[in-house]
Amino acid sequence: MSTFTADNETGTIVSNDIVECSVDFQGNPSVRSASGGWRSSGFFIGAEMAEKFAYFGVASNLMTYFTGPLQESTAVAASNVNLWLGTAAFLPLIWGSIADSFLGRFRTILVTSSFYIMGLGLLTYSATIPDICGDQEAHVSCVSQVKVGVFFCALYLIALGEGGFKVCLRTFGADQFDEQDPVESKAKSSYFNWLYFAISTGIFTTRLVINYVQENLSWALGYGIPCLSMMLSLFLFLLGLKTYRFNTGEEKRQGKKHNNPFVRIGLVLIAAAKNRRQTPSDETCLLLPNEKTSNKFRFLDRAVISCGSYEVEEAKAVLSLIPIWMCSLVFGIVYGQSPTFFTKQGSTMDRSISSTLIVPAATLQCFISLGIIFFIPIYDRLFVPIVRSFTHKPAGITTLQRISTGIFLSIISMATAALVEMKRLKVARDHGLVDSPDATVPMSVCWLIPQYILFGVSDVFTMIGLQEFFYGEIPVELRSMGLALYLSIIGIGNFLSSFIVSVIEKATSQSGQASWFDNNLNQAHLDYFYWLLACLSSISFVFIVHLAKSYVYKS
């Protein structure tokens, strides 16, 4: 039984079983033995699985829908997929700021889930709109435009909802572990691993089931099932309400002047610029000692005259993450290839298991999920304990070491993809299929499995490492924004991928030969593109290793 005492100075209740700066859903102090930790994490993990089943039920086979029912070219379809994926992964920056400043994470989850479900419902409806409703050409064109218009409205409504739902759900889930408690603090690192394990399980299931339903039964049914899955996700989240911990610091920030993190950081930069003529002696008086970031971005110390010392240190903490963020963008570009060109690559190869069963090209993405599902337990239960015995670090290796290892594996993945594509092109030439874009290249699609598995193992290191890094290194009050920065790497990476594809498409199509992304992949050169990404990833790897050596972690 817990014992409680009263602090005479503050009047607050103090207990070993009370979690500081945290309340339950009724506003009472959170009791450690009855809330948070692994007790509530199950609801978040279940909600994440169902949400990712819904999201990848749309995302994983979007390339096929664009080049099939919507009849877009390969380059345009890849660009559209990257733009949508980028938007969905960039919006967390906006929603994270809104959650940290105004709504709070719980309310933001409720608001964005409604957008999410409406978008999936509208997407299901768009798939039922017929392509042809008459014989007149003008009438057919009009109906087709309506279908495309409704489809894109639904797609970006999903992006609007998903962008806020995932960042706040993950941040709120991590908030359930008290960093001041040694046991819960250690469990948080393991939580990120098992959360990603659950997410990958949901993604594997949807890639295995929904892709087959969409291509062999009905696109409407293939989009309707994800809609039901998102409803289940919201239900599971609300089911655990009584076990959740709510950060009281988050609630206190709501309604305050300049509570938006972007505004606060902007004001610090402006103040530092205005006070740039401070003399060195004056600056010495303004230095903020005993802080992790005090020796970084020292020019911001001048802003203390106009802003509080906390705001200055907050700005320094965020700015110190930017170099890591920038070096990780290339991984975001690589991340965008599996649902686009990897899938298109597989669609030209022999995908038959039997005379009647042909595997959808998008289903090959299951091997990414399988790589993650099989490797996470090995990493968490075998790799970490062994490495911990040598390094004496709780997580075995630092988060930046984990990230750089993942980027190195992504280089190998892209090099493997380039080599396989070179072999595929050779087989196409040897069998006289260069001018036959619709013919199946007599090469098993299983050749693509290694690049998918390597991509999955790379994810275990990079994606989980980035998630833990940006959550742990940003000030507590900005943790939604921290995870939003992590997710925006994928968003900006997809935007950059779309831009690079457009530039290369324009440049190579003017040379008089087939472009790198020609609709006839037997004349295209995806291998050149993969080698380019491998080179860019190598440069990113060198820079991030250099930054990791000098980075000082928040204690």
HUMOVEN-V151977 format. One line per field, one symbol per residue. ss: DSSP state (~ for helix, > for strand, _ for the rest). psi: psi as a letter, one per 20 degrees, with the letter a starting at -180 (. if undefined). Layout:
ss = ???
psi = ???
This chain:
ss = ____>>______>>___>>>>>>_____>>>~~~__~~~~~~~~~~~~~~~~~~~~~~~__~~~~~~______~~~~~~~~~~~~~~~~~~~~~~~~~~~~~~_~~~~~~~~~~~~~~~~~~~~~~__________~~~~~~~~~~~~~~~~~~~~~~~~~~~~~~~~~~~~~~_______~~~~~~~~~~~~~~~~~~~~~~~~~~~~~~~~~~~__~~~~~~~~~~~~~~~~~~~~~_~~~__>>~~~~~~_______~~~~~~~~~~~~~~_____~~~~~~~___________~~~~~~~~___~~~~~~~~~~~~~~~~~~~_~~~~~~~__~~~~~~~~~~_>>_>_____>__~~~~~~~~~~~~~~~~~~~~~~~~~~~~~~~_______~~~~~~~~~~~~~~~~~~~~~~~~~~~~~~~~__________>>>>~~~~~~~~~~~~~~~~~~~~~~~~~~~~~__~~~~~~~~~~~~~~~~~~~~~~~~~~~~~~~~~~________________~~~~~~~~~~~~~~~~~~~~~~~~~_____
psi = pqqqqpohghjqppqijppqkpraijjqpppgijrabigihhhggghgghghgggihghhjhghhgiehilqrgggggghghgghgghihhhgghgggghhfhqgghhggghhgggggghghggghiipqhpkripghggggghhgggghghgggihgggghhhghhhggghghiipohiphghghhgghghghghggghggggghhhghhggghhfphghhhhghghhhghghghghhjgiiqppohhghhhpiqpliphhgghghggghhghkijqqhhhhhhiqorkqhjhiqlhhihhihghrqhghghggggghiiggggghihhhhghhihgiehgghghiirojphaiioppqhhhhihhgggggghhghgghiggghghhhghkphjfrrhhhgghghhghhghghhghgghhhhghgggghjkjhjnhiqppmppiihigghgghgghhggggghggghghghiqqgikhghghhgghighghghghggggggggggghiiiirqrhkqhniiiamhhgghhghhghhgggggghgghhhipoqp.
